[in-house]
Every structure is written in structure tokens, then in C-alpha cells.
Amino acid sequence: MMEGLRFYCIGDEDTARGFRLAGVEGRAVAGAAETAAALDEAAALDNCGVIIITKAAARLARAKIEKIKLERTKPLIVEI
């Protein structure tokens, strides 16, 4: 039986903490390198269906986000 797909949050400390309180795994990031690493980590998870990323974090890794969107069917990336 296949497990359901999960959400993963990438953003500032407050956003990541808030989503963790709601049961969503995630990572707080503070720079471009951390954001790129977090995206790679989340995209590599077999059960990651949606990456929720703050607009500020997304600005730091726009090229990587576009590459994931073009090359993969999942995860879906949603900017908040």
C-alpha cells in the first residue's frame, strides 16, 4: 500500500516553526545556499508531494525552483 504524499515547508524560522506545529516537516533557511540545499533535500524525498516555500526564500533560489518545475512532475512548489 502506498503512503500519501506529504508537505514540506521551506522559509524563515517563524514560518518553518509554525508549519512544524501543524505537523508539516520543514527547514528554516537564511541564505541562498541553505535554500538550495533545502530544495534538494525536499525534492529527493519519495513522499514529498508539495513544497511550501516563502516568497523571500524562493527569490534566493529562483533558478533551482524553475528547474524542478520543468524537469519533474512532483513535488508541486507553492510560494506563500
N, CA, C and O atoms as a DFTB+ gen file, in Angstrom:
320 C
 N C O
     1  1       0.846      -1.189       0.000
     2  2       0.000       0.000       0.000
     3  2       0.886       1.245       0.000
     4  3       1.854       1.324       0.756
     5  1       0.551       2.209      -0.846
     6  2       1.353       3.414      -0.973
     7  2       0.931       4.465       0.048
     8  3      -0.256       4.742       0.223
     9  1       1.914       5.038       0.707
    10  2       1.620       6.117       1.651
    11  2       1.237       7.375       0.884
    12  3       1.608       7.546      -0.277
    13  1       0.485       8.257       1.552
    14  2       0.118       9.513       0.928
    15  2       1.305      10.452       0.799
    16  3       2.308      10.317       1.500
    17  1       1.172      11.394      -0.100
    18  2       2.220      12.383      -0.289
    19  2       2.164      13.418       0.827
    20  3       1.096      13.721       1.358
    21  1       3.314      13.946       1.167
    22  2       3.420      14.871       2.293
    23  2       3.815      16.262       1.832
    24  3       4.252      16.464       0.699
    25  1       3.651      17.212       2.733
    26  2       4.070      18.589       2.523
    27  2       5.434      18.803       3.165
    28  3       5.799      18.092       4.102
    29  1       6.185      19.777       2.667
    30  2       7.474      20.166       3.227
    31  2       7.551      21.677       3.126
    32  3       7.264      22.239       2.069
    33  1       7.932      22.345       4.204
    34  2       7.983      23.805       4.244
    35  2       9.422      24.310       4.267
    36  3      10.261      23.785       4.998
    37  1       9.697      25.330       3.463
    38  2      10.999      25.992       3.448
    39  2      10.751      27.489       3.622
    40  3       9.980      28.091       2.875
    41  1      11.410      28.080       4.611
    42  2      11.226      29.511       4.827
    43  2      11.988      29.995       6.039
    44  3      12.904      29.330       6.523
    45  1      11.602      31.149       6.518
    46  2      12.240      31.714       7.702
    47  2      11.886      30.876       8.930
    48  3      11.013      30.010       8.869
    49  1      12.556      31.137      10.020
    50  2      12.381      30.336      11.241
    51  2      10.934      30.330      11.727
    52  3      10.417      29.276      12.095
    53  1      10.274      31.482      11.734
    54  2       8.893      31.553      12.228
    55  2       7.931      30.740      11.354
    56  3       7.053      30.048      11.871
    57  1       8.098      30.826      10.048
    58  2       7.229      30.079       9.138
    59  2       7.454      28.576       9.285
    60  3       6.497      27.809       9.392
    61  1       8.714      28.161       9.291
    62  2       9.029      26.737       9.433
    63  2       8.507      26.205      10.760
    64  3       7.969      25.099      10.812
    65  1       8.658      26.969      11.826
    66  2       8.175      26.553      13.143
    67  2       6.653      26.436      13.143
    68  3       6.105      25.474      13.680
    69  1       5.982      27.391      12.555
    70  2       4.519      27.355      12.503
    71  2       4.008      26.131      11.769
    72  3       3.064      25.478      12.214
    73  1       4.632      25.824      10.646
    74  2       4.218      24.638       9.907
    75  2       4.551      23.363      10.668
    76  3       3.787      22.399      10.621
    77  1       5.684      23.344      11.370
    78  2       6.024      22.160      12.193
    79  2       4.960      21.927      13.250
    80  3       4.596      20.783      13.522
    81  1       4.455      23.007      13.852
    82  2       3.399      22.877      14.853
    83  2       2.132      22.274      14.253
    84  3       1.344      21.640      14.955
    85  1       1.943      22.477      12.949
    86  2       0.787      21.919      12.256
    87  2       1.075      20.526      11.693
    88  3       0.240      19.946      10.999
    89  1       2.264      19.993      11.995
    90  2       2.601      18.650      11.546
    91  2       3.287      18.561      10.200
    92  3       3.408      17.477       9.629
    93  1       3.741      19.707       9.685
    94  2       4.411      19.726       8.384
    95  2       5.916      19.811       8.605
    96  3       6.412      20.741       9.241
    97  1       6.630      18.832       8.073
    98  2       8.089      18.831       8.165
    99  2       8.626      20.028       7.384
   100  3       7.993      20.487       6.433
   101  1       9.784      20.528       7.781
   102  2      10.345      21.656       7.060
   103  2      11.711      22.046       7.541
   104  3      12.305      21.404       8.407
   105  1      12.195      23.122       6.954
   106  2      13.531      23.590       7.265
   107  2      13.567      25.108       7.202
   108  3      13.055      25.718       6.264
   109  1      14.185      25.708       8.221
   110  2      14.394      27.153       8.233
   111  2      15.670      27.450       7.452
   112  3      16.680      26.764       7.611
   113  1      15.614      28.477       6.608
   114  2      16.767      28.849       5.795
   115  2      17.051      30.333       5.957
   116  3      16.154      31.133       6.222
   117  1      18.335      30.681       5.787
   118  2      18.709      32.087       5.954
   119  2      19.481      32.648       4.767
   120  3      19.771      33.844       4.742
   121  1      19.817      31.834       3.803
   122  2      20.573      32.317       2.655
   123  2      20.352      31.448       1.435
   124  3      19.641      30.445       1.488
   125  1      20.972      31.846       0.332
   126  2      20.785      31.144      -0.934
   127  2      21.280      29.699      -0.876
   128  3      20.615      28.799      -1.388
   129  1      22.433      29.469      -0.262
   130  2      22.987      28.110      -0.194
   131  2      22.087      27.200       0.638
   132  3      21.836      26.057       0.254
   133  1      21.601      27.699       1.774
   134  2      20.702      26.897       2.613
   135  2      19.390      26.611       1.895
   136  3      18.844      25.514       2.006
   137  1      18.886      27.588       1.165
   138  2      17.630      27.404       0.434
   139  2      17.794      26.354      -0.655
   140  3      16.940      25.482      -0.810
   141  1      18.884      26.432      -1.409
   142  2      19.140      25.449      -2.469
   143  2      19.283      24.051      -1.880
   144  3      18.761      23.088      -2.441
   145  1      19.982      23.933      -0.759
   146  2      20.157      22.632      -0.112
   147  2      18.816      22.090       0.384
   148  3      18.546      20.896       0.253
   149  1      17.985      22.947       0.944
   150  2      16.673      22.526       1.434
   151  2      15.781      22.061       0.283
   152  3      15.046      21.084       0.423
   153  1      15.843      22.751      -0.843
   154  2      15.063      22.328      -2.010
   155  2      15.521      20.965      -2.512
   156  3      14.700      20.106      -2.834
   157  1      16.841      20.770      -2.575
   158  2      17.373      19.469      -2.994
   159  2      16.916      18.366      -2.045
   160  3      16.515      17.283      -2.473
   161  1      16.985      18.661      -0.753
   162  2      16.585      17.691       0.275
   163  2      15.106      17.322       0.140
   164  3      14.747      16.144       0.164
   165  1      14.262      18.327       0.000
   166  2      12.822      18.082      -0.098
   167  2      12.475      17.347      -1.393
   168  3      11.678      16.408      -1.379
   169  1      13.063      17.767      -2.499
   170  2      12.758      17.155      -3.790
   171  2      13.223      15.702      -3.848
   172  3      12.674      14.909      -4.614
   173  1      14.217      15.348      -3.057
   174  2      14.737      13.980      -3.042
   175  2      13.862      13.021      -2.233
   176  3      14.008      11.804      -2.352
   177  1      12.967      13.549      -1.422
   178  2      12.087      12.701      -0.614
   179  2      11.038      12.044      -1.513
   180  3      10.333      12.727      -2.256
   181  1      10.941      10.726      -1.440
   182  2       9.990       9.995      -2.281
   183  2       8.544      10.391      -2.014
   184  3       7.713      10.389      -2.922
   185  1       8.248      10.731      -0.762
   186  2       6.858      11.017      -0.400
   187  2       6.529      12.503      -0.354
   188  3       5.473      12.880       0.155
   189  1       7.407      13.354      -0.875
   190  2       7.150      14.800      -0.872
   191  2       6.292      15.155      -2.080
   192  3       6.735      15.040      -3.223
   193  1       5.067      15.584      -1.821
   194  2       4.149      15.952      -2.888
   195  2       4.077      17.448      -3.124
   196  3       3.852      17.896      -4.249
   197  1       4.270      18.228      -2.055
   198  2       4.166      19.688      -2.150
   199  2       5.261      20.324      -1.304
   200  3       5.429      19.994      -0.130
   201  1       6.002      21.239      -1.920
   202  2       6.952      22.073      -1.176
   203  2       6.309      23.444      -1.030
   204  3       5.970      24.096      -2.018
   205  1       6.148      23.866       0.207
   206  2       5.639      25.202       0.511
   207  2       6.861      26.052       0.809
   208  3       7.623      25.738       1.723
   209  1       7.061      27.129       0.050
   210  2       8.242      27.970       0.228
   211  2       7.818      29.431       0.304
   212  3       6.957      29.879      -0.454
   213  1       8.425      30.158       1.216
   214  2       8.088      31.581       1.323
   215  2       8.620      32.323       0.101
   216  3       9.599      31.900      -0.513
   217  1       7.978      33.419      -0.243
   218  2       8.418      34.212      -1.394
   219  2       9.858      34.691      -1.212
   220  3      10.628      34.717      -2.172
   221  1      10.221      35.067       0.007
   222  2      11.590      35.539       0.268
   223  2      12.604      34.433      -0.010
   224  3      13.642      34.685      -0.622
   225  1      12.314      33.212       0.433
   226  2      13.215      32.088       0.183
   227  2      13.235      31.742      -1.297
   228  3      14.292      31.427      -1.843
   229  1      12.094      31.797      -1.947
   230  2      12.013      31.472      -3.373
   231  2      12.864      32.420      -4.213
   232  3      13.459      32.003      -5.207
   233  1      12.927      33.685      -3.822
   234  2      13.760      34.655      -4.545
   235  2      15.233      34.251      -4.516
   236  3      15.984      34.553      -5.444
   237  1      15.640      33.568      -3.448
   238  2      17.034      33.163      -3.304
   239  2      17.397      31.951      -4.164
   240  3      18.578      31.666      -4.366
   241  1      16.404      31.250      -4.663
   242  2      16.673      30.028      -5.425
   243  2      15.760      29.905      -6.641
   244  3      15.308      28.809      -6.971
   245  1      15.493      31.008      -7.297
   246  2      14.551      31.023      -8.422
   247  2      14.954      30.029      -9.516
   248  3      14.099      29.302     -10.022
   249  1      16.224      29.982      -9.888
   250  2      16.662      29.086     -10.964
   251  2      16.434      27.621     -10.595
   252  3      15.992      26.833     -11.432
   253  1      16.728      27.259      -9.371
   254  2      16.533      25.872      -8.923
   255  2      15.049      25.509      -8.913
   256  3      14.678      24.402      -9.304
   257  1      14.212      26.421      -8.474
   258  2      12.766      26.184      -8.464
   259  2      12.262      25.951      -9.887
   260  3      11.511      25.008     -10.137
   261  1      12.676      26.804     -10.811
   262  2      12.239      26.655     -12.201
   263  2      12.724      25.339     -12.794
   264  3      11.999      24.701     -13.557
   265  1      13.931      24.932     -12.456
   266  2      14.476      23.659     -12.950
   267  2      13.648      22.483     -12.439
   268  3      13.314      21.578     -13.204
   269  1      13.318      22.495     -11.145
   270  2      12.492      21.426     -10.575
   271  2      11.127      21.393     -11.257
   272  3      10.625      20.319     -11.590
   273  1      10.531      22.555     -11.466
   274  2       9.208      22.625     -12.090
   275  2       9.234      22.099     -13.520
   276  3       8.287      21.442     -13.953
   277  1      10.298      22.376     -14.253
   278  2      10.389      21.952     -15.646
   279  2      10.728      20.475     -15.815
   280  3      10.269      19.832     -16.759
   281  1      11.527      19.942     -14.903
   282  2      12.040      18.587     -15.072
   283  2      11.264      17.507     -14.339
   284  3      11.460      16.322     -14.612
   285  1      10.388      17.884     -13.417
   286  2       9.727      16.877     -12.574
   287  2       8.230      17.104     -12.531
   288  3       7.741      18.218     -12.715
   289  1       7.516      16.018     -12.284
   290  2       6.065      16.137     -12.119
   291  2       5.693      16.365     -10.660
   292  3       4.630      16.910     -10.364
   293  1       6.565      15.949      -9.752
   294  2       6.377      16.228      -8.332
   295  2       7.734      16.482      -7.723
   296  3       8.719      15.928      -8.209
   297  1       7.834      17.249      -6.736
   298  2       6.747      17.871      -5.972
   299  2       6.249      19.167      -6.615
   300  3       6.958      19.827      -7.375
   301  1       5.032      19.496      -6.289
   302  2       4.470      20.783      -6.646
   303  2       5.109      21.814      -5.719
   304  3       5.257      21.560      -4.524
   305  1       5.488      22.973      -6.255
   306  2       6.091      24.023      -5.424
   307  2       5.111      25.180      -5.329
   308  3       4.700      25.745      -6.343
   309  1       4.742      25.527      -4.107
   310  2       3.777      26.595      -3.856
   311  2       4.469      27.690      -3.069
   312  3       5.019      27.439      -1.997
   313  1       4.443      28.916      -3.602
   314  2       5.040      30.056      -2.898
   315  2       3.988      30.763      -2.073
   316  3       2.880      31.035      -2.534
   317  1       4.373      31.057      -0.819
   318  2       3.453      31.780       0.076
   319  2       4.099      33.064       0.535
   320  3       3.495      33.822       1.294
